[in-house]
Amino acid sequence: MVIVMQDHAANEAIDETVRRVKEMGYGVNVSRGEERTVIGVLGDERQIEWEHLELLPGVERVVRILKPYKLTSRDARPDSTVVRVGPVAIGGEAVVFIAGPCAVESREQIIETARAVKSAGAHMLRGGAYKPRSSPYSFQGMAEEGLKLLAEARDATGLPVVTEVMSLEQVETVARYADMLQIGARNMQNFPLLQEVGRSGHPVLLKRGISATIEEWLMAAEYLLASGNARVVLCERGIRTFETATRNTTDINAIPVVKRLSHLPVIVDPSHSTGKNEYIESVSRAAIAAGADGLIIEVHPHPDEALSDGAQSLRPEAFAGAVVNIKRVAAAVGRK
């Protein structure tokens, strides 16, 4: 259930509504927009005498939400959410490009890549300091030293940084260096981690699990919002199907479906969804045409020497060319 306050409702009216809901034994999540405030009621709402809540001063209406994801639902917030990461707005009119290597490997590699992707039009820098690898013998990342190099690359270019956090113990450390915390596909349903990252207050990039349904993905986002963090961006990164021609199957359908169900921004990761650099530009154009708010693309100056996922990384010059072509699609569908 959500309580929609009237336009420009007084703070006193909002506070009184929150107090009354808490008195009834429910949790609340207050989302303040520029003109309107929405109060999410957390808990089993079947016993609420919701008609009484509509009589409170400043309340416009009470909306009962049948979906299990209450705060993530567009019923709770009809207007699309715009998530700000430093100067970057994800979910607005502009398509956002996030680019960088799969893993931070050295100072020279990350600084060179950061400068190259910024020159090509990227708005944010990605790079893994902690790497979840299928094999325990594969490169696991540079840990905190990698985070320091990402921060140095941000200082050199002005690009905000997004990087993955894999465990509860890493949240505080990663939050010290990164502008946005990424929850990877393997951790999408790591509920204690979702709650801790939600409490951090940092913007969050939530990747869809490799076999997760859309409802499960949105329920994972619900954990973040219920922890008090509304700055969540969803990332479609491909799902596992019977097809083996690509690493995963890019679920283009998910973009308009999620846009209809949820107010959260949605971006696409064509690198992980295809696993092959020759398909990245085509899938990126399809994603933007379908309504995605941005892309997160792996770029490496020397993919043949990459310690992680070189086959799905674009060279900087290929990324620059792809950006030009993707922007044409964005313009065709009315995006900046």
Contacts in CASP RR format, 6 or more apart in sequence:
PFRMAT RR
TARGET T0000
AUTHOR 0000-0000-0000
METHOD contacts of the structure
MODEL  1
MVIVMQDHAANEAIDETVRRVKEMGYGVNVSRGEERTVIGVLGDERQIEW
EHLELLPGVERVVRILKPYKLTSRDARPDSTVVRVGPVAIGGEAVVFIAG
PCAVESREQIIETARAVKSAGAHMLRGGAYKPRSSPYSFQGMAEEGLKLL
AEARDATGLPVVTEVMSLEQVETVARYADMLQIGARNMQNFPLLQEVGRS
GHPVLLKRGISATIEEWLMAAEYLLASGNARVVLCERGIRTFETATRNTT
DINAIPVVKRLSHLPVIVDPSHSTGKNEYIESVSRAAIAAGADGLIIEVH
PHPDEALSDGAQSLRPEAFAGAVVNIKRVAAAVGRK
1 40 0 8 1.000
1 41 0 8 1.000
1 45 0 8 1.000
1 48 0 8 1.000
1 50 0 8 1.000
1 62 0 8 1.000
1 63 0 8 1.000
1 64 0 8 1.000
1 65 0 8 1.000
1 70 0 8 1.000
2 38 0 8 1.000
2 39 0 8 1.000
2 40 0 8 1.000
2 41 0 8 1.000
2 62 0 8 1.000
2 63 0 8 1.000
2 65 0 8 1.000
2 70 0 8 1.000
2 71 0 8 1.000
2 75 0 8 1.000
2 76 0 8 1.000
2 77 0 8 1.000
3 17 0 8 1.000
3 21 0 8 1.000
3 38 0 8 1.000
3 39 0 8 1.000
3 40 0 8 1.000
3 41 0 8 1.000
3 53 0 8 1.000
3 59 0 8 1.000
3 61 0 8 1.000
3 62 0 8 1.000
3 63 0 8 1.000
4 36 0 8 1.000
4 38 0 8 1.000
4 59 0 8 1.000
4 60 0 8 1.000
4 61 0 8 1.000
4 62 0 8 1.000
4 63 0 8 1.000
5 13 0 8 1.000
5 14 0 8 1.000
5 17 0 8 1.000
5 36 0 8 1.000
5 37 0 8 1.000
5 38 0 8 1.000
5 39 0 8 1.000
5 58 0 8 1.000
5 59 0 8 1.000
5 60 0 8 1.000
6 13 0 8 1.000
6 36 0 8 1.000
6 58 0 8 1.000
6 59 0 8 1.000
6 60 0 8 1.000
7 35 0 8 1.000
7 36 0 8 1.000
7 60 0 8 1.000
8 35 0 8 1.000
8 36 0 8 1.000
9 36 0 8 1.000
9 37 0 8 1.000
9 58 0 8 1.000
9 59 0 8 1.000
10 58 0 8 1.000
13 56 0 8 1.000
13 57 0 8 1.000
13 58 0 8 1.000
13 59 0 8 1.000
14 30 0 8 1.000
14 37 0 8 1.000
14 39 0 8 1.000
14 58 0 8 1.000
16 56 0 8 1.000
16 57 0 8 1.000
17 39 0 8 1.000
17 53 0 8 1.000
17 56 0 8 1.000
17 58 0 8 1.000
17 59 0 8 1.000
18 28 0 8 1.000
18 30 0 8 1.000
18 39 0 8 1.000
20 53 0 8 1.000
20 56 0 8 1.000
21 27 0 8 1.000
21 28 0 8 1.000
21 39 0 8 1.000
21 41 0 8 1.000
21 53 0 8 1.000
22 28 0 8 1.000
24 48 0 8 1.000
26 41 0 8 1.000
26 42 0 8 1.000
26 43 0 8 1.000
26 45 0 8 1.000
26 48 0 8 1.000
27 41 0 8 1.000
27 42 0 8 1.000
27 43 0 8 1.000
28 39 0 8 1.000
28 40 0 8 1.000
28 41 0 8 1.000
28 42 0 8 1.000
29 39 0 8 1.000
29 40 0 8 1.000
29 42 0 8 1.000
29 71 0 8 1.000
29 225 0 8 1.000
29 226 0 8 1.000
29 228 0 8 1.000
29 230 0 8 1.000
30 37 0 8 1.000
30 38 0 8 1.000
30 39 0 8 1.000
30 40 0 8 1.000
31 37 0 8 1.000
31 38 0 8 1.000
31 39 0 8 1.000
31 40 0 8 1.000
31 71 0 8 1.000
31 76 0 8 1.000
31 77 0 8 1.000
31 230 0 8 1.000
38 76 0 8 1.000
38 77 0 8 1.000
40 70 0 8 1.000
40 71 0 8 1.000
40 76 0 8 1.000
41 48 0 8 1.000
41 70 0 8 1.000
42 70 0 8 1.000
42 226 0 8 1.000
45 64 0 8 1.000
50 62 0 8 1.000
50 64 0 8 1.000
51 62 0 8 1.000
53 59 0 8 1.000
53 62 0 8 1.000
54 61 0 8 1.000
54 62 0 8 1.000
63 75 0 8 1.000
63 76 0 8 1.000
65 73 0 8 1.000
65 75 0 8 1.000
65 76 0 8 1.000
67 73 0 8 1.000
67 75 0 8 1.000
67 261 0 8 1.000
68 215 0 8 1.000
68 219 0 8 1.000
68 222 0 8 1.000
69 215 0 8 1.000
69 218 0 8 1.000
69 219 0 8 1.000
69 221 0 8 1.000
69 222 0 8 1.000
69 262 0 8 1.000
70 76 0 8 1.000
70 222 0 8 1.000
71 222 0 8 1.000
71 225 0 8 1.000
71 226 0 8 1.000
71 230 0 8 1.000
72 218 0 8 1.000
72 219 0 8 1.000
72 221 0 8 1.000
72 222 0 8 1.000
72 225 0 8 1.000
72 232 0 8 1.000
72 262 0 8 1.000
72 263 0 8 1.000
72 264 0 8 1.000
73 218 0 8 1.000
73 261 0 8 1.000
73 262 0 8 1.000
73 263 0 8 1.000
74 260 0 8 1.000
74 261 0 8 1.000
74 262 0 8 1.000
74 263 0 8 1.000
76 263 0 8 1.000
77 263 0 8 1.000
78 263 0 8 1.000
79 263 0 8 1.000
80 91 0 8 1.000
80 92 0 8 1.000
80 259 0 8 1.000
80 263 0 8 1.000
80 265 0 8 1.000
81 91 0 8 1.000
81 230 0 8 1.000
81 232 0 8 1.000
81 263 0 8 1.000
81 264 0 8 1.000
81 265 0 8 1.000
82 89 0 8 1.000
82 90 0 8 1.000
82 91 0 8 1.000
82 92 0 8 1.000
82 265 0 8 1.000
83 89 0 8 1.000
83 90 0 8 1.000
83 91 0 8 1.000
83 203 0 8 1.000
83 231 0 8 1.000
83 232 0 8 1.000
83 233 0 8 1.000
83 264 0 8 1.000
83 265 0 8 1.000
84 90 0 8 1.000
84 203 0 8 1.000
84 231 0 8 1.000
85 124 0 8 1.000
85 160 0 8 1.000
85 162 0 8 1.000
85 179 0 8 1.000
85 180 0 8 1.000
85 203 0 8 1.000
86 160 0 8 1.000
86 179 0 8 1.000
87 160 0 8 1.000
88 96 0 8 1.000
88 123 0 8 1.000
88 124 0 8 1.000
88 160 0 8 1.000
89 96 0 8 1.000
90 96 0 8 1.000
90 233 0 8 1.000
90 265 0 8 1.000
90 267 0 8 1.000
90 293 0 8 1.000
90 294 0 8 1.000
91 233 0 8 1.000
91 265 0 8 1.000
91 293 0 8 1.000
92 265 0 8 1.000
92 293 0 8 1.000
93 334 0 8 1.000
93 335 0 8 1.000
93 336 0 8 1.000
94 335 0 8 1.000
94 336 0 8 1.000
95 288 0 8 1.000
95 292 0 8 1.000
95 293 0 8 1.000
95 294 0 8 1.000
95 295 0 8 1.000
95 326 0 8 1.000
95 327 0 8 1.000
95 330 0 8 1.000
95 335 0 8 1.000
95 336 0 8 1.000
96 123 0 8 1.000
96 124 0 8 1.000
96 267 0 8 1.000
96 293 0 8 1.000
96 294 0 8 1.000
96 295 0 8 1.000
97 117 0 8 1.000
97 121 0 8 1.000
97 122 0 8 1.000
97 123 0 8 1.000
97 124 0 8 1.000
97 294 0 8 1.000
97 295 0 8 1.000
97 297 0 8 1.000
97 323 0 8 1.000
97 326 0 8 1.000
98 122 0 8 1.000
98 123 0 8 1.000
98 124 0 8 1.000
98 125 0 8 1.000
98 126 0 8 1.000
98 162 0 8 1.000
98 267 0 8 1.000
98 294 0 8 1.000
98 295 0 8 1.000
98 296 0 8 1.000
98 297 0 8 1.000
99 117 0 8 1.000
99 120 0 8 1.000
99 122 0 8 1.000
99 124 0 8 1.000
99 125 0 8 1.000
99 126 0 8 1.000
99 296 0 8 1.000
99 297 0 8 1.000
99 298 0 8 1.000
99 299 0 8 1.000
99 319 0 8 1.000
100 113 0 8 1.000
100 114 0 8 1.000
100 117 0 8 1.000
100 122 0 8 1.000
100 125 0 8 1.000
100 126 0 8 1.000
100 127 0 8 1.000
100 297 0 8 1.000
100 298 0 8 1.000
100 299 0 8 1.000
100 300 0 8 1.000
101 109 0 8 1.000
101 110 0 8 1.000
101 113 0 8 1.000
101 126 0 8 1.000
101 127 0 8 1.000
101 128 0 8 1.000
101 298 0 8 1.000
101 299 0 8 1.000
101 300 0 8 1.000
101 306 0 8 1.000
101 308 0 8 1.000
101 313 0 8 1.000
102 127 0 8 1.000
102 128 0 8 1.000
102 131 0 8 1.000
102 271 0 8 1.000
102 298 0 8 1.000
102 300 0 8 1.000
102 306 0 8 1.000
102 308 0 8 1.000
102 309 0 8 1.000
102 310 0 8 1.000
102 312 0 8 1.000
102 313 0 8 1.000
103 127 0 8 1.000
103 128 0 8 1.000
103 129 0 8 1.000
103 131 0 8 1.000
103 139 0 8 1.000
103 141 0 8 1.000
103 142 0 8 1.000
103 306 0 8 1.000
103 307 0 8 1.000
103 308 0 8 1.000
103 309 0 8 1.000
104 110 0 8 1.000
104 127 0 8 1.000
104 128 0 8 1.000
104 129 0 8 1.000
104 141 0 8 1.000
104 142 0 8 1.000
104 146 0 8 1.000
104 149 0 8 1.000
104 150 0 8 1.000
105 139 0 8 1.000
105 142 0 8 1.000
105 306 0 8 1.000
105 307 0 8 1.000
106 149 0 8 1.000
107 149 0 8 1.000
107 152 0 8 1.000
109 300 0 8 1.000
109 301 0 8 1.000
110 127 0 8 1.000
110 146 0 8 1.000
110 149 0 8 1.000
110 150 0 8 1.000
110 152 0 8 1.000
110 153 0 8 1.000
111 149 0 8 1.000
111 152 0 8 1.000
111 153 0 8 1.000
111 156 0 8 1.000
112 301 0 8 1.000
113 125 0 8 1.000
113 153 0 8 1.000
113 299 0 8 1.000
113 300 0 8 1.000
113 301 0 8 1.000
113 316 0 8 1.000
114 125 0 8 1.000
114 153 0 8 1.000
114 154 0 8 1.000
114 156 0 8 1.000
114 157 0 8 1.000
114 159 0 8 1.000
115 156 0 8 1.000
115 157 0 8 1.000
116 299 0 8 1.000
116 301 0 8 1.000
116 316 0 8 1.000
116 319 0 8 1.000
116 320 0 8 1.000
117 125 0 8 1.000
117 159 0 8 1.000
117 299 0 8 1.000
117 316 0 8 1.000
117 319 0 8 1.000
118 125 0 8 1.000
118 157 0 8 1.000
118 158 0 8 1.000
118 159 0 8 1.000
119 320 0 8 1.000
120 316 0 8 1.000
120 319 0 8 1.000
120 320 0 8 1.000
120 321 0 8 1.000
120 323 0 8 1.000
121 320 0 8 1.000
121 323 0 8 1.000
122 159 0 8 1.000
122 319 0 8 1.000
122 323 0 8 1.000
123 159 0 8 1.000
123 160 0 8 1.000
124 159 0 8 1.000
124 160 0 8 1.000
124 161 0 8 1.000
124 162 0 8 1.000
124 179 0 8 1.000
124 180 0 8 1.000
125 150 0 8 1.000
125 153 0 8 1.000
125 154 0 8 1.000
125 157 0 8 1.000
125 159 0 8 1.000
125 160 0 8 1.000
125 161 0 8 1.000
125 162 0 8 1.000
126 161 0 8 1.000
126 162 0 8 1.000
126 163 0 8 1.000
126 182 0 8 1.000
126 296 0 8 1.000
126 298 0 8 1.000
127 150 0 8 1.000
127 161 0 8 1.000
127 162 0 8 1.000
127 163 0 8 1.000
128 141 0 8 1.000
128 146 0 8 1.000
128 150 0 8 1.000
128 163 0 8 1.000
128 164 0 8 1.000
129 141 0 8 1.000
129 142 0 8 1.000
129 143 0 8 1.000
129 144 0 8 1.000
129 145 0 8 1.000
129 146 0 8 1.000
129 147 0 8 1.000
129 149 0 8 1.000
129 150 0 8 1.000
129 163 0 8 1.000
129 164 0 8 1.000
129 174 0 8 1.000
130 140 0 8 1.000
130 141 0 8 1.000
130 143 0 8 1.000
130 163 0 8 1.000
130 164 0 8 1.000
130 165 0 8 1.000
130 166 0 8 1.000
130 170 0 8 1.000
130 174 0 8 1.000
131 138 0 8 1.000
131 139 0 8 1.000
131 140 0 8 1.000
131 141 0 8 1.000
131 164 0 8 1.000
131 308 0 8 1.000
132 164 0 8 1.000
132 166 0 8 1.000
132 184 0 8 1.000
132 186 0 8 1.000
132 187 0 8 1.000
133 139 0 8 1.000
133 140 0 8 1.000
133 308 0 8 1.000
138 308 0 8 1.000
139 307 0 8 1.000
139 308 0 8 1.000
141 307 0 8 1.000
141 308 0 8 1.000
142 149 0 8 1.000
144 173 0 8 1.000
147 163 0 8 1.000
147 173 0 8 1.000
147 174 0 8 1.000
147 176 0 8 1.000
147 177 0 8 1.000
147 178 0 8 1.000
148 177 0 8 1.000
150 161 0 8 1.000
150 163 0 8 1.000
150 177 0 8 1.000
150 178 0 8 1.000
151 161 0 8 1.000
151 177 0 8 1.000
153 159 0 8 1.000
153 161 0 8 1.000
154 160 0 8 1.000
154 161 0 8 1.000
154 179 0 8 1.000
160 179 0 8 1.000
160 180 0 8 1.000
161 177 0 8 1.000
161 178 0 8 1.000
161 179 0 8 1.000
161 180 0 8 1.000
162 178 0 8 1.000
162 179 0 8 1.000
162 180 0 8 1.000
162 181 0 8 1.000
162 182 0 8 1.000
162 205 0 8 1.000
162 296 0 8 1.000
163 174 0 8 1.000
163 177 0 8 1.000
163 178 0 8 1.000
163 180 0 8 1.000
163 181 0 8 1.000
163 182 0 8 1.000
164 174 0 8 1.000
164 181 0 8 1.000
164 182 0 8 1.000
164 183 0 8 1.000
164 184 0 8 1.000
165 171 0 8 1.000
165 174 0 8 1.000
165 175 0 8 1.000
165 181 0 8 1.000
165 182 0 8 1.000
165 183 0 8 1.000
165 193 0 8 1.000
165 197 0 8 1.000
166 184 0 8 1.000
166 187 0 8 1.000
166 193 0 8 1.000
167 193 0 8 1.000
168 192 0 8 1.000
168 193 0 8 1.000
168 196 0 8 1.000
171 181 0 8 1.000
171 193 0 8 1.000
171 196 0 8 1.000
171 197 0 8 1.000
171 200 0 8 1.000
172 200 0 8 1.000
174 181 0 8 1.000
175 181 0 8 1.000
175 200 0 8 1.000
175 202 0 8 1.000
178 202 0 8 1.000
179 202 0 8 1.000
179 203 0 8 1.000
180 202 0 8 1.000
180 203 0 8 1.000
180 204 0 8 1.000
180 205 0 8 1.000
180 233 0 8 1.000
181 197 0 8 1.000
181 200 0 8 1.000
181 202 0 8 1.000
181 203 0 8 1.000
181 204 0 8 1.000
181 205 0 8 1.000
182 204 0 8 1.000
182 205 0 8 1.000
182 207 0 8 1.000
183 190 0 8 1.000
183 193 0 8 1.000
183 194 0 8 1.000
183 197 0 8 1.000
183 204 0 8 1.000
183 205 0 8 1.000
183 206 0 8 1.000
183 207 0 8 1.000
183 220 0 8 1.000
184 206 0 8 1.000
184 207 0 8 1.000
184 209 0 8 1.000
185 207 0 8 1.000
185 208 0 8 1.000
185 209 0 8 1.000
185 210 0 8 1.000
185 212 0 8 1.000
185 237 0 8 1.000
185 272 0 8 1.000
186 209 0 8 1.000
186 210 0 8 1.000
187 193 0 8 1.000
188 206 0 8 1.000
188 207 0 8 1.000
188 208 0 8 1.000
188 209 0 8 1.000
188 212 0 8 1.000
188 216 0 8 1.000
188 217 0 8 1.000
188 220 0 8 1.000
189 209 0 8 1.000
189 212 0 8 1.000
189 216 0 8 1.000
189 220 0 8 1.000
191 223 0 8 1.000
194 220 0 8 1.000
194 223 0 8 1.000
194 224 0 8 1.000
194 227 0 8 1.000
195 223 0 8 1.000
195 227 0 8 1.000
197 204 0 8 1.000
197 224 0 8 1.000
197 227 0 8 1.000
197 229 0 8 1.000
198 204 0 8 1.000
198 223 0 8 1.000
198 224 0 8 1.000
198 227 0 8 1.000
198 228 0 8 1.000
198 229 0 8 1.000
199 227 0 8 1.000
199 228 0 8 1.000
199 229 0 8 1.000
200 229 0 8 1.000
201 228 0 8 1.000
201 229 0 8 1.000
201 231 0 8 1.000
202 229 0 8 1.000
202 231 0 8 1.000
203 231 0 8 1.000
203 232 0 8 1.000
203 233 0 8 1.000
204 224 0 8 1.000
204 229 0 8 1.000
204 231 0 8 1.000
204 232 0 8 1.000
204 233 0 8 1.000
205 233 0 8 1.000
205 235 0 8 1.000
205 267 0 8 1.000
205 296 0 8 1.000
206 217 0 8 1.000
206 220 0 8 1.000
206 221 0 8 1.000
206 224 0 8 1.000
206 232 0 8 1.000
206 233 0 8 1.000
206 234 0 8 1.000
206 235 0 8 1.000
207 235 0 8 1.000
207 237 0 8 1.000
207 269 0 8 1.000
208 217 0 8 1.000
208 234 0 8 1.000
208 235 0 8 1.000
208 236 0 8 1.000
208 237 0 8 1.000
208 238 0 8 1.000
208 239 0 8 1.000
208 251 0 8 1.000
208 254 0 8 1.000
209 216 0 8 1.000
209 217 0 8 1.000
209 237 0 8 1.000
209 239 0 8 1.000
210 238 0 8 1.000
210 239 0 8 1.000
210 240 0 8 1.000
210 248 0 8 1.000
211 239 0 8 1.000
211 240 0 8 1.000
212 220 0 8 1.000
212 239 0 8 1.000
214 254 0 8 1.000
214 257 0 8 1.000
214 258 0 8 1.000
214 261 0 8 1.000
217 234 0 8 1.000
217 258 0 8 1.000
218 258 0 8 1.000
218 261 0 8 1.000
218 262 0 8 1.000
221 232 0 8 1.000
221 234 0 8 1.000
221 262 0 8 1.000
221 264 0 8 1.000
224 232 0 8 1.000
225 232 0 8 1.000
232 264 0 8 1.000
233 264 0 8 1.000
233 265 0 8 1.000
233 266 0 8 1.000
233 267 0 8 1.000
233 293 0 8 1.000
234 258 0 8 1.000
234 262 0 8 1.000
234 264 0 8 1.000
234 265 0 8 1.000
234 266 0 8 1.000
234 267 0 8 1.000
235 266 0 8 1.000
235 267 0 8 1.000
235 268 0 8 1.000
235 269 0 8 1.000
235 296 0 8 1.000
236 250 0 8 1.000
236 251 0 8 1.000
236 254 0 8 1.000
236 255 0 8 1.000
236 258 0 8 1.000
236 266 0 8 1.000
236 267 0 8 1.000
236 268 0 8 1.000
236 269 0 8 1.000
236 273 0 8 1.000
236 287 0 8 1.000
236 292 0 8 1.000
237 248 0 8 1.000
237 268 0 8 1.000
237 269 0 8 1.000
237 272 0 8 1.000
237 273 0 8 1.000
238 248 0 8 1.000
238 249 0 8 1.000
238 250 0 8 1.000
238 251 0 8 1.000
238 269 0 8 1.000
238 272 0 8 1.000
238 273 0 8 1.000
239 248 0 8 1.000
239 249 0 8 1.000
239 251 0 8 1.000
240 248 0 8 1.000
240 249 0 8 1.000
241 248 0 8 1.000
241 249 0 8 1.000
243 249 0 8 1.000
246 273 0 8 1.000
246 274 0 8 1.000
246 275 0 8 1.000
246 276 0 8 1.000
246 279 0 8 1.000
247 272 0 8 1.000
247 273 0 8 1.000
247 274 0 8 1.000
247 275 0 8 1.000
247 276 0 8 1.000
247 312 0 8 1.000
248 272 0 8 1.000
248 273 0 8 1.000
248 274 0 8 1.000
248 275 0 8 1.000
249 273 0 8 1.000
250 268 0 8 1.000
250 270 0 8 1.000
250 273 0 8 1.000
250 274 0 8 1.000
250 283 0 8 1.000
250 286 0 8 1.000
250 287 0 8 1.000
252 286 0 8 1.000
252 287 0 8 1.000
252 290 0 8 1.000
254 266 0 8 1.000
255 266 0 8 1.000
255 268 0 8 1.000
255 287 0 8 1.000
255 290 0 8 1.000
255 291 0 8 1.000
255 292 0 8 1.000
256 290 0 8 1.000
256 291 0 8 1.000
258 264 0 8 1.000
258 266 0 8 1.000
259 266 0 8 1.000
259 291 0 8 1.000
265 293 0 8 1.000
265 294 0 8 1.000
266 291 0 8 1.000
266 292 0 8 1.000
266 293 0 8 1.000
267 292 0 8 1.000
267 293 0 8 1.000
267 294 0 8 1.000
267 295 0 8 1.000
267 296 0 8 1.000
268 283 0 8 1.000
268 284 0 8 1.000
268 287 0 8 1.000
268 292 0 8 1.000
268 294 0 8 1.000
268 295 0 8 1.000
268 296 0 8 1.000
269 295 0 8 1.000
269 296 0 8 1.000
269 297 0 8 1.000
270 279 0 8 1.000
270 280 0 8 1.000
270 281 0 8 1.000
270 283 0 8 1.000
270 284 0 8 1.000
270 287 0 8 1.000
270 295 0 8 1.000
270 297 0 8 1.000
271 277 0 8 1.000
271 280 0 8 1.000
271 296 0 8 1.000
271 297 0 8 1.000
271 298 0 8 1.000
271 309 0 8 1.000
271 312 0 8 1.000
271 313 0 8 1.000
271 314 0 8 1.000
272 298 0 8 1.000
272 309 0 8 1.000
272 312 0 8 1.000
273 283 0 8 1.000
274 280 0 8 1.000
274 283 0 8 1.000
274 312 0 8 1.000
275 309 0 8 1.000
275 311 0 8 1.000
275 312 0 8 1.000
276 311 0 8 1.000
276 312 0 8 1.000
277 303 0 8 1.000
277 310 0 8 1.000
277 311 0 8 1.000
277 312 0 8 1.000
277 313 0 8 1.000
277 314 0 8 1.000
277 318 0 8 1.000
280 297 0 8 1.000
280 312 0 8 1.000
280 314 0 8 1.000
280 322 0 8 1.000
281 318 0 8 1.000
281 321 0 8 1.000
281 322 0 8 1.000
281 325 0 8 1.000
281 326 0 8 1.000
284 295 0 8 1.000
284 297 0 8 1.000
284 322 0 8 1.000
284 326 0 8 1.000
285 325 0 8 1.000
285 326 0 8 1.000
285 329 0 8 1.000
287 294 0 8 1.000
287 295 0 8 1.000
288 294 0 8 1.000
288 295 0 8 1.000
288 326 0 8 1.000
288 329 0 8 1.000
288 330 0 8 1.000
288 333 0 8 1.000
288 335 0 8 1.000
289 329 0 8 1.000
289 332 0 8 1.000
289 333 0 8 1.000
291 333 0 8 1.000
291 335 0 8 1.000
295 326 0 8 1.000
297 314 0 8 1.000
297 319 0 8 1.000
297 322 0 8 1.000
298 309 0 8 1.000
298 310 0 8 1.000
298 312 0 8 1.000
298 313 0 8 1.000
298 314 0 8 1.000
299 313 0 8 1.000
299 314 0 8 1.000
299 315 0 8 1.000
299 316 0 8 1.000
299 319 0 8 1.000
300 306 0 8 1.000
300 310 0 8 1.000
300 313 0 8 1.000
300 314 0 8 1.000
300 315 0 8 1.000
301 315 0 8 1.000
301 316 0 8 1.000
303 310 0 8 1.000
303 311 0 8 1.000
303 313 0 8 1.000
303 314 0 8 1.000
303 315 0 8 1.000
304 310 0 8 1.000
306 313 0 8 1.000
314 322 0 8 1.000
330 336 0 8 1.000
END
